[in-house]
């Protein structure tokens, strides 16, 4: 199986539409911008994360396919090393730029406040774009390329994100893999509220307290790895239940004429 095929099956959210005429629901962010609720994740295009070495065109093809299928949100990151392919995929699509929502992320070795804007400019060059729609701090803790930890306060990193937004390089700014206390600290310092938080959310990792916290502050939560350990091929020995053949989930899916993965997403 090629990485291209792998990407099409391992999307951020389950494909339940194949007709580009179907409109993807949009979610209003707290800064007034709107974000499509379904996204194509591109992290498997990187050899570090994928199961097979990627070829130079496979993510590009996946992006084109997704846009043709009706996707309007593409999620990537600098560390995935595929921003250039995402950019080519966007250029090769007939969908207008203003109709596509692009998310990318700041990597750990660029946490210094003054490094944020240059890092985003580098990503924009890779993507062949003038701006992204959402820019996220990938992880709360900075780390240098030699694997030592950067003690830069993420509040300074967040101020750099605010500056990037002021410059028009991104329309919205947010966080990834932050916990409740870390988000609260940003709010306590009177800084701009994050528009979104991207974390792992699935049946095995539901994080109800974090979800409730974000809802109370009008911060949209983006869930990655939405199937968790649902599939046997993704579940390590001893990984928490349920699996795709769970009796209760199968019964619910049959009742509503859905697949178990679709039911898992609804839950």
C-alpha positions as protocol buffer text, in pm:
chain_id: "A"
residue {
  index: 1
  type: UNK
  ca { x: 0 y: 0 z: 0 }
}
residue {
  index: 2
  type: UNK
  ca { x: 141 y: 340 z: -95 }
}
residue {
  index: 3
  type: UNK
  ca { x: 156 y: 640 z: 137 }
}
residue {
  index: 4
  type: UNK
  ca { x: -93 y: 803 z: -101 }
}
residue {
  index: 5
  type: UNK
  ca { x: -347 y: 528 z: -32 }
}
residue {
  index: 6
  type: UNK
  ca { x: -259 y: 539 z: 337 }
}
residue {
  index: 7
  type: UNK
  ca { x: -327 y: 912 z: 351 }
}
residue {
  index: 8
  type: UNK
  ca { x: -667 y: 871 z: 193 }
}
residue {
  index: 9
  type: UNK
  ca { x: -770 y: 617 z: 452 }
}
residue {
  index: 10
  type: UNK
  ca { x: -613 y: 782 z: 755 }
}
residue {
  index: 11
  type: UNK
  ca { x: -775 y: 1122 z: 746 }
}
residue {
  index: 12
  type: UNK
  ca { x: -837 y: 1346 z: 1043 }
}
residue {
  index: 13
  type: UNK
  ca { x: -1206 y: 1268 z: 1019 }
}
residue {
  index: 14
  type: UNK
  ca { x: -1387 y: 980 z: 851 }
}
residue {
  index: 15
  type: UNK
  ca { x: -1489 y: 1043 z: 492 }
}
residue {
  index: 16
  type: UNK
  ca { x: -1865 y: 1026 z: 483 }
}
residue {
  index: 17
  type: UNK
  ca { x: -1911 y: 1225 z: 168 }
}
residue {
  index: 18
  type: UNK
  ca { x: -1762 y: 1186 z: -181 }
}
residue {
  index: 19
  type: UNK
  ca { x: -1946 y: 1458 z: -368 }
}
residue {
  index: 20
  type: UNK
  ca { x: -1785 y: 1801 z: -382 }
}
residue {
  index: 21
  type: UNK
  ca { x: -2130 y: 1960 z: -401 }
}
residue {
  index: 22
  type: UNK
  ca { x: -2193 y: 1863 z: -38 }
}
residue {
  index: 23
  type: UNK
  ca { x: -2110 y: 2152 z: 192 }
}
residue {
  index: 24
  type: UNK
  ca { x: -1888 y: 2075 z: 490 }
}
residue {
  index: 25
  type: UNK
  ca { x: -2026 y: 2226 z: 814 }
}
residue {
  index: 26
  type: UNK
  ca { x: -1832 y: 2525 z: 947 }
}
residue {
  index: 27
  type: UNK
  ca { x: -1751 y: 2614 z: 1306 }
}
residue {
  index: 28
  type: UNK
  ca { x: -1734 y: 2976 z: 1422 }
}
residue {
  index: 29
  type: UNK
  ca { x: -1412 y: 3062 z: 1603 }
}
residue {
  index: 30
  type: UNK
  ca { x: -1398 y: 3314 z: 1887 }
}
residue {
  index: 31
  type: UNK
  ca { x: -1218 y: 3565 z: 1663 }
}
residue {
  index: 32
  type: UNK
  ca { x: -1503 y: 3565 z: 1412 }
}
residue {
  index: 33
  type: UNK
  ca { x: -1340 y: 3341 z: 1151 }
}
residue {
  index: 34
  type: UNK
  ca { x: -1501 y: 3016 z: 1037 }
}
residue {
  index: 35
  type: UNK
  ca { x: -1332 y: 2676 z: 1016 }
}
residue {
  index: 36
  type: UNK
  ca { x: -1456 y: 2371 z: 820 }
}
residue {
  index: 37
  type: UNK
  ca { x: -1535 y: 2093 z: 1066 }
}
residue {
  index: 38
  type: UNK
  ca { x: -1376 y: 1816 z: 859 }
}
residue {
  index: 39
  type: UNK
  ca { x: -1005 y: 1818 z: 778 }
}
residue {
  index: 40
  type: UNK
  ca { x: -750 y: 1610 z: 591 }
}
residue {
  index: 41
  type: UNK
  ca { x: -447 y: 1540 z: 809 }
}
residue {
  index: 42
  type: UNK
  ca { x: -113 y: 1504 z: 629 }
}
residue {
  index: 43
  type: UNK
  ca { x: 121 y: 1373 z: 900 }
}
residue {
  index: 44
  type: UNK
  ca { x: 147 y: 1023 z: 748 }
}
residue {
  index: 45
  type: UNK
  ca { x: 327 y: 1175 z: 451 }
}
residue {
  index: 46
  type: UNK
  ca { x: 642 y: 1201 z: 660 }
}
residue {
  index: 47
  type: UNK
  ca { x: 876 y: 902 z: 678 }
}
residue {
  index: 48
  type: UNK
  ca { x: 914 y: 950 z: 1054 }
}
residue {
  index: 49
  type: UNK
  ca { x: 541 y: 902 z: 1114 }
}
residue {
  index: 50
  type: UNK
  ca { x: 426 y: 697 z: 815 }
}
residue {
  index: 51
  type: UNK
  ca { x: 467 y: 325 z: 778 }
}
residue {
  index: 52
  type: UNK
  ca { x: 627 y: 347 z: 434 }
}
residue {
  index: 53
  type: UNK
  ca { x: 880 y: 593 z: 291 }
}
residue {
  index: 54
  type: UNK
  ca { x: 680 y: 863 z: 109 }
}
residue {
  index: 55
  type: UNK
  ca { x: 732 y: 960 z: -249 }
}
residue {
  index: 56
  type: UNK
  ca { x: 760 y: 1324 z: -351 }
}
residue {
  index: 57
  type: UNK
  ca { x: 413 y: 1344 z: -504 }
}
residue {
  index: 58
  type: UNK
  ca { x: 189 y: 1135 z: -280 }
}
residue {
  index: 59
  type: UNK
  ca { x: 79 y: 1403 z: -34 }
}
residue {
  index: 60
  type: UNK
  ca { x: 29 y: 1640 z: -328 }
}
residue {
  index: 61
  type: UNK
  ca { x: -205 y: 1385 z: -486 }
}
residue {
  index: 62
  type: UNK
  ca { x: -388 y: 1328 z: -159 }
}
residue {
  index: 63
  type: UNK
  ca { x: -453 y: 1701 z: -119 }
}
residue {
  index: 64
  type: UNK
  ca { x: -584 y: 1729 z: -474 }
}
residue {
  index: 65
  type: UNK
  ca { x: -809 y: 1426 z: -421 }
}
residue {
  index: 66
  type: UNK
  ca { x: -941 y: 1562 z: -93 }
}
residue {
  index: 67
  type: UNK
  ca { x: -1027 y: 1901 z: -244 }
}
residue {
  index: 68
  type: UNK
  ca { x: -1200 y: 1731 z: -537 }
}
residue {
  index: 69
  type: UNK
  ca { x: -1396 y: 1517 z: -289 }
}
residue {
  index: 70
  type: UNK
  ca { x: -1522 y: 1821 z: -101 }
}
residue {
  index: 71
  type: UNK
  ca { x: -1266 y: 1878 z: 173 }
}
residue {
  index: 72
  type: UNK
  ca { x: -1201 y: 2244 z: 243 }
}
residue {
  index: 73
  type: UNK
  ca { x: -965 y: 2211 z: 540 }
}
residue {
  index: 74
  type: UNK
  ca { x: -609 y: 2079 z: 509 }
}
residue {
  index: 75
  type: UNK
  ca { x: -404 y: 2028 z: 826 }
}
residue {
  index: 76
  type: UNK
  ca { x: -25 y: 2010 z: 814 }
}
residue {
  index: 77
  type: UNK
  ca { x: 283 y: 2115 z: 1012 }
}
residue {
  index: 78
  type: UNK
  ca { x: 642 y: 2217 z: 953 }
}
residue {
  index: 79
  type: UNK
  ca { x: 773 y: 1901 z: 1121 }
}
residue {
  index: 80
  type: UNK
  ca { x: 579 y: 1677 z: 882 }
}
residue {
  index: 81
  type: UNK
  ca { x: 815 y: 1794 z: 606 }
}
residue {
  index: 82
  type: UNK
  ca { x: 533 y: 1792 z: 351 }
}
residue {
  index: 83
  type: UNK
  ca { x: 431 y: 2158 z: 342 }
}
residue {
  index: 84
  type: UNK
  ca { x: 583 y: 2185 z: -5 }
}
residue {
  index: 85
  type: UNK
  ca { x: 368 y: 1896 z: -129 }
}
residue {
  index: 86
  type: UNK
  ca { x: 59 y: 2048 z: 32 }
}
residue {
  index: 87
  type: UNK
  ca { x: 139 y: 2373 z: -147 }
}
residue {
  index: 88
  type: UNK
  ca { x: 167 y: 2200 z: -483 }
}
residue {
  index: 89
  type: UNK
  ca { x: -158 y: 2020 z: -418 }
}
residue {
  index: 90
  type: UNK
  ca { x: -330 y: 2350 z: -347 }
}
residue {
  index: 91
  type: UNK
  ca { x: -185 y: 2506 z: -661 }
}
residue {
  index: 92
  type: UNK
  ca { x: -299 y: 2211 z: -867 }
}
residue {
  index: 93
  type: UNK
  ca { x: -658 y: 2238 z: -747 }
}
residue {
  index: 94
  type: UNK
  ca { x: -929 y: 2445 z: -911 }
}
residue {
  index: 95
  type: UNK
  ca { x: -1070 y: 2541 z: -570 }
}
residue {
  index: 96
  type: UNK
  ca { x: -1016 y: 2909 z: -490 }
}
residue {
  index: 97
  type: UNK
  ca { x: -771 y: 2991 z: -212 }
}
residue {
  index: 98
  type: UNK
  ca { x: -1033 y: 3186 z: -16 }
}
residue {
  index: 99
  type: UNK
  ca { x: -1248 y: 2873 z: -4 }
}
residue {
  index: 100
  type: UNK
  ca { x: -976 y: 2659 z: 156 }
}
residue {
  index: 101
  type: UNK
  ca { x: -880 y: 2659 z: 525 }
}
residue {
  index: 102
  type: UNK
  ca { x: -511 y: 2579 z: 587 }
}
residue {
  index: 103
  type: UNK
  ca { x: -369 y: 2490 z: 928 }
}
residue {
  index: 104
  type: UNK
  ca { x: 1 y: 2452 z: 998 }
}
residue {
  index: 105
  type: UNK
  ca { x: 211 y: 2446 z: 1313 }
}
residue {
  index: 106
  type: UNK
  ca { x: 518 y: 2602 z: 1476 }
}
residue {
  index: 107
  type: UNK
  ca { x: 782 y: 2346 z: 1563 }
}
residue {
  index: 108
  type: UNK
  ca { x: 955 y: 2318 z: 1901 }
}
residue {
  index: 109
  type: UNK
  ca { x: 1290 y: 2464 z: 1796 }
}
residue {
  index: 110
  type: UNK
  ca { x: 1135 y: 2800 z: 1705 }
}
residue {
  index: 111
  type: UNK
  ca { x: 977 y: 2892 z: 2039 }
}
residue {
  index: 112
  type: UNK
  ca { x: 1172 y: 3213 z: 2094 }
}
residue {
  index: 113
  type: UNK
  ca { x: 934 y: 3504 z: 2046 }
}
residue {
  index: 114
  type: UNK
  ca { x: 1142 y: 3654 z: 1766 }
}
residue {
  index: 115
  type: UNK
  ca { x: 1158 y: 3321 z: 1583 }
}
residue {
  index: 116
  type: UNK
  ca { x: 784 y: 3276 z: 1537 }
}
residue {
  index: 117
  type: UNK
  ca { x: 730 y: 3515 z: 1246 }
}
residue {
  index: 118
  type: UNK
  ca { x: 1035 y: 3389 z: 1049 }
}
residue {
  index: 119
  type: UNK
  ca { x: 920 y: 3031 z: 1110 }
}
residue {
  index: 120
  type: UNK
  ca { x: 575 y: 3108 z: 971 }
}
residue {
  index: 121
  type: UNK
  ca { x: 725 y: 3289 z: 674 }
}
residue {
  index: 122
  type: UNK
  ca { x: 926 y: 2974 z: 601 }
}
residue {
  index: 123
  type: UNK
  ca { x: 611 y: 2762 z: 616 }
}
residue {
  index: 124
  type: UNK
  ca { x: 429 y: 3007 z: 389 }
}
residue {
  index: 125
  type: UNK
  ca { x: 713 y: 2981 z: 137 }
}
residue {
  index: 126
  type: UNK
  ca { x: 684 y: 2602 z: 148 }
}
residue {
  index: 127
  type: UNK
  ca { x: 308 y: 2622 z: 104 }
}
residue {
  index: 128
  type: UNK
  ca { x: 331 y: 2889 z: -169 }
}
residue {
  index: 129
  type: UNK
  ca { x: 80 y: 3100 z: 26 }
}
residue {
  index: 130
  type: UNK
  ca { x: 57 y: 3457 z: 153 }
}
residue {
  index: 131
  type: UNK
  ca { x: -118 y: 3350 z: 472 }
}
residue {
  index: 132
  type: UNK
  ca { x: -255 y: 3048 z: 656 }
}
residue {
  index: 133
  type: UNK
  ca { x: -594 y: 3037 z: 821 }
}
residue {
  index: 134
  type: UNK
  ca { x: -477 y: 2887 z: 1150 }
}
residue {
  index: 135
  type: UNK
  ca { x: -130 y: 2871 z: 1303 }
}
residue {
  index: 136
  type: UNK
  ca { x: -75 y: 2652 z: 1609 }
}
residue {
  index: 137
  type: UNK
  ca { x: 205 y: 2611 z: 1862 }
}
residue {
  index: 138
  type: UNK
  ca { x: 267 y: 2241 z: 1807 }
}
residue {
  index: 139
  type: UNK
  ca { x: 380 y: 2159 z: 2163 }
}
residue {
  index: 140
  type: UNK
  ca { x: 398 y: 2369 z: 2481 }
}
residue {
  index: 141
  type: UNK
  ca { x: 762 y: 2279 z: 2550 }
}
residue {
  index: 142
  type: UNK
  ca { x: 1036 y: 2399 z: 2319 }
}
residue {
  index: 143
  type: UNK
  ca { x: 1323 y: 2173 z: 2220 }
}
residue {
  index: 144
  type: UNK
  ca { x: 1639 y: 2242 z: 2025 }
}
residue {
  index: 145
  type: UNK
  ca { x: 1756 y: 2037 z: 1728 }
}
residue {
  index: 146
  type: UNK
  ca { x: 2014 y: 1864 z: 1952 }
}
residue {
  index: 147
  type: UNK
  ca { x: 1727 y: 1736 z: 2171 }
}
residue {
  index: 148
  type: UNK
  ca { x: 1803 y: 1965 z: 2465 }
}
residue {
  index: 149
  type: UNK
  ca { x: 1508 y: 2155 z: 2603 }
}
residue {
  index: 150
  type: UNK
  ca { x: 1443 y: 2522 z: 2533 }
}
residue {
  index: 151
  type: UNK
  ca { x: 1339 y: 2698 z: 2854 }
}
residue {
  index: 152
  type: UNK
  ca { x: 1163 y: 2979 z: 2662 }
}
residue {
  index: 153
  type: UNK
  ca { x: 836 y: 3063 z: 2834 }
}
residue {
  index: 154
  type: UNK
  ca { x: 551 y: 2969 z: 2601 }
}
residue {
  index: 155
  type: UNK
  ca { x: 392 y: 3304 z: 2688 }
}
residue {
  index: 156
  type: UNK
  ca { x: 673 y: 3464 z: 2484 }
}
residue {
  index: 157
  type: UNK
  ca { x: 603 y: 3214 z: 2206 }
}
residue {
  index: 158
  type: UNK
  ca { x: 235 y: 3310 z: 2221 }
}
residue {
  index: 159
  type: UNK
  ca { x: 326 y: 3680 z: 2192 }
}
residue {
  index: 160
  type: UNK
  ca { x: 516 y: 3589 z: 1876 }
}
residue {
  index: 161
  type: UNK
  ca { x: 201 y: 3418 z: 1747 }
}
residue {
  index: 162
  type: UNK
  ca { x: 1 y: 3733 z: 1818 }
}
residue {
  index: 163
  type: UNK
  ca { x: 255 y: 3935 z: 1621 }
}
residue {
  index: 164
  type: UNK
  ca { x: 226 y: 3693 z: 1327 }
}
residue {
  index: 165
  type: UNK
  ca { x: -148 y: 3746 z: 1327 }
}
residue {
  index: 166
  type: UNK
  ca { x: -109 y: 4123 z: 1340 }
}
residue {
  index: 167
  type: UNK
  ca { x: 115 y: 4104 z: 1034 }
}
residue {
  index: 168
  type: UNK
  ca { x: -158 y: 3918 z: 845 }
}
residue {
  index: 169
  type: UNK
  ca { x: 48 y: 3601 z: 808 }
}
residue {
  index: 170
  type: UNK
  ca { x: -228 y: 3399 z: 974 }
}
residue {
  index: 171
  type: UNK
  ca { x: -594 y: 3473 z: 1029 }
}
residue {
  index: 172
  type: UNK
  ca { x: -626 y: 3281 z: 1355 }
}
residue {
  index: 173
  type: UNK
  ca { x: -386 y: 3145 z: 1616 }
}
residue {
  index: 174
  type: UNK
  ca { x: -417 y: 2851 z: 1850 }
}
residue {
  index: 175
  type: UNK
  ca { x: -249 y: 2573 z: 2044 }
}
residue {
  index: 176
  type: UNK
  ca { x: -177 y: 2204 z: 2007 }
}
residue {
  index: 177
  type: UNK
  ca { x: -120 y: 1951 z: 2286 }
}
residue {
  index: 178
  type: UNK
  ca { x: -163 y: 2208 z: 2564 }
}
residue {
  index: 179
  type: UNK
  ca { x: -343 y: 2118 z: 2886 }
}
residue {
  index: 180
  type: UNK
  ca { x: -600 y: 2316 z: 3083 }
}
residue {
  index: 181
  type: UNK
  ca { x: -352 y: 2478 z: 3322 }
}
residue {
  index: 182
  type: UNK
  ca { x: -128 y: 2594 z: 3040 }
}
residue {
  index: 183
  type: UNK
  ca { x: -420 y: 2751 z: 2854 }
}
residue {
  index: 184
  type: UNK
  ca { x: -546 y: 2916 z: 3172 }
}
residue {
  index: 185
  type: UNK
  ca { x: -206 y: 3077 z: 3222 }
}
residue {
  index: 186
  type: UNK
  ca { x: -235 y: 3247 z: 2882 }
}
residue {
  index: 187
  type: UNK
  ca { x: -579 y: 3377 z: 2977 }
}
residue {
  index: 188
  type: UNK
  ca { x: -460 y: 3491 z: 3321 }
}
residue {
  index: 189
  type: UNK
  ca { x: -193 y: 3710 z: 3159 }
}
residue {
  index: 190
  type: UNK
  ca { x: -456 y: 3892 z: 2955 }
}
residue {
  index: 191
  type: UNK
  ca { x: -318 y: 3777 z: 2622 }
}
residue {
  index: 192
  type: UNK
  ca { x: -530 y: 3704 z: 2315 }
}
residue {
  index: 193
  type: UNK
  ca { x: -747 y: 3399 z: 2365 }
}
residue {
  index: 194
  type: UNK
  ca { x: -652 y: 3097 z: 2151 }
}
residue {
  index: 195
  type: UNK
  ca { x: -908 y: 3033 z: 1878 }
}
residue {
  index: 196
  type: UNK
  ca { x: -853 y: 2658 z: 1876 }
}
residue {
  index: 197
  type: UNK
  ca { x: -686 y: 2372 z: 2060 }
}
residue {
  index: 198
  type: UNK
  ca { x: -577 y: 2060 z: 1874 }
}
residue {
  index: 199
  type: UNK
  ca { x: -543 y: 1750 z: 2093 }
}
residue {
  index: 200
  type: UNK
  ca { x: -604 y: 1376 z: 2071 }
}
residue {
  index: 201
  type: UNK
  ca { x: -971 y: 1297 z: 2125 }
}
residue {
  index: 202
  type: UNK
  ca { x: -1126 y: 953 z: 2077 }
}
residue {
  index: 203
  type: UNK
  ca { x: -1316 y: 678 z: 2261 }
}
residue {
  index: 204
  type: UNK
  ca { x: -996 y: 577 z: 2440 }
}
residue {
  index: 205
  type: UNK
  ca { x: -899 y: 932 z: 2535 }
}
residue {
  index: 206
  type: UNK
  ca { x: -1208 y: 1145 z: 2583 }
}
residue {
  index: 207
  type: UNK
  ca { x: -1066 y: 1427 z: 2803 }
}
residue {
  index: 208
  type: UNK
  ca { x: -1406 y: 1550 z: 2931 }
}
residue {
  index: 209
  type: UNK
  ca { x: -1259 y: 1809 z: 3171 }
}
residue {
  index: 210
  type: UNK
  ca { x: -1046 y: 1967 z: 2899 }
}
residue {
  index: 211
  type: UNK
  ca { x: -1341 y: 1971 z: 2658 }
}
residue {
  index: 212
  type: UNK
  ca { x: -1561 y: 2137 z: 2920 }
}
residue {
  index: 213
  type: UNK
  ca { x: -1293 y: 2395 z: 2995 }
}
residue {
  index: 214
  type: UNK
  ca { x: -1250 y: 2487 z: 2631 }
}
residue {
  index: 215
  type: UNK
  ca { x: -1625 y: 2507 z: 2580 }
}
residue {
  index: 216
  type: UNK
  ca { x: -1657 y: 2745 z: 2876 }
}
residue {
  index: 217
  type: UNK
  ca { x: -1397 y: 2974 z: 2716 }
}
residue {
  index: 218
  type: UNK
  ca { x: -1529 y: 2940 z: 2360 }
}
residue {
  index: 219
  type: UNK
  ca { x: -1212 y: 2767 z: 2236 }
}
residue {
  index: 220
  type: UNK
  ca { x: -1283 y: 2521 z: 1955 }
}
residue {
  index: 221
  type: UNK
  ca { x: -1130 y: 2176 z: 2006 }
}
residue {
  index: 222
  type: UNK
  ca { x: -986 y: 1995 z: 1705 }
}
residue {
  index: 223
  type: UNK
  ca { x: -958 y: 1620 z: 1761 }
}
residue {
  index: 224
  type: UNK
  ca { x: -673 y: 1426 z: 1603 }
}
residue {
  index: 225
  type: UNK
  ca { x: -635 y: 1046 z: 1596 }
}
residue {
  index: 226
  type: UNK
  ca { x: -1017 y: 1026 z: 1619 }
}
residue {
  index: 227
  type: UNK
  ca { x: -1029 y: 645 z: 1607 }
}
residue {
  index: 228
  type: UNK
  ca { x: -771 y: 584 z: 1880 }
}
residue {
  index: 229
  type: UNK
  ca { x: -729 y: 209 z: 1929 }
}
residue {
  index: 230
  type: UNK
  ca { x: -1052 y: 126 z: 1749 }
}
residue {
  index: 231
  type: UNK
  ca { x: -873 y: -70 z: 1476 }
}
residue {
  index: 232
  type: UNK
  ca { x: -668 y: -379 z: 1561 }
}
residue {
  index: 233
  type: UNK
  ca { x: -395 y: -265 z: 1323 }
}
residue {
  index: 234
  type: UNK
  ca { x: -352 y: 54 z: 1529 }
}
residue {
  index: 235
  type: UNK
  ca { x: -389 y: -103 z: 1874 }
}
residue {
  index: 236
  type: UNK
  ca { x: -84 y: -217 z: 2065 }
}
residue {
  index: 237
  type: UNK
  ca { x: -122 y: -525 z: 2286 }
}
residue {
  index: 238
  type: UNK
  ca { x: -303 y: -417 z: 2598 }
}
residue {
  index: 239
  type: UNK
  ca { x: -437 y: -95 z: 2444 }
}
residue {
  index: 240
  type: UNK
  ca { x: -767 y: 12 z: 2600 }
}
residue {
  index: 241
  type: UNK
  ca { x: -1096 y: -104 z: 2451 }
}
residue {
  index: 242
  type: UNK
  ca { x: -1317 y: -73 z: 2253 }
}
residue {
  index: 243
  type: UNK
  ca { x: -1233 y: -221 z: 1914 }
}
residue {
  index: 244
  type: UNK
  ca { x: -1421 y: -190 z: 1587 }
}
residue {
  index: 245
  type: UNK
  ca { x: -1609 y: -517 z: 1648 }
}
residue {
  index: 246
  type: UNK
  ca { x: -1729 y: -417 z: 1996 }
}
residue {
  index: 247
  type: UNK
  ca { x: -2075 y: -568 z: 2037 }
}
residue {
  index: 248
  type: UNK
  ca { x: -2238 y: -251 z: 2170 }
}
residue {
  index: 249
  type: UNK
  ca { x: -2089 y: -32 z: 1898 }
}
residue {
  index: 250
  type: UNK
  ca { x: -2190 y: -276 z: 1623 }
}
residue {
  index: 251
  type: UNK
  ca { x: -2545 y: -282 z: 1760 }
}
residue {
  index: 252
  type: UNK
  ca { x: -2564 y: 98 z: 1763 }
}
residue {
  index: 253
  type: UNK
  ca { x: -2417 y: 121 z: 1412 }
}
residue {
  index: 254
  type: UNK
  ca { x: -2669 y: -130 z: 1275 }
}
residue {
  index: 255
  type: UNK
  ca { x: -2954 y: 56 z: 1443 }
}
residue {
  index: 256
  type: UNK
  ca { x: -2868 y: 380 z: 1264 }
}
residue {
  index: 257
  type: UNK
  ca { x: -2741 y: 222 z: 941 }
}
residue {
  index: 258
  type: UNK
  ca { x: -2390 y: 356 z: 1001 }
}
residue {
  index: 259
  type: UNK
  ca { x: -2042 y: 208 z: 1034 }
}
residue {
  index: 260
  type: UNK
  ca { x: -1877 y: 172 z: 1373 }
}
residue {
  index: 261
  type: UNK
  ca { x: -1617 y: 442 z: 1287 }
}
residue {
  index: 262
  type: UNK
  ca { x: -1899 y: 683 z: 1200 }
}
residue {
  index: 263
  type: UNK
  ca { x: -2067 y: 609 z: 1533 }
}
residue {
  index: 264
  type: UNK
  ca { x: -1735 y: 659 z: 1712 }
}
residue {
  index: 265
  type: UNK
  ca { x: -1702 y: 1005 z: 1559 }
}
residue {
  index: 266
  type: UNK
  ca { x: -2055 y: 1100 z: 1659 }
}
residue {
  index: 267
  type: UNK
  ca { x: -1992 y: 988 z: 2016 }
}
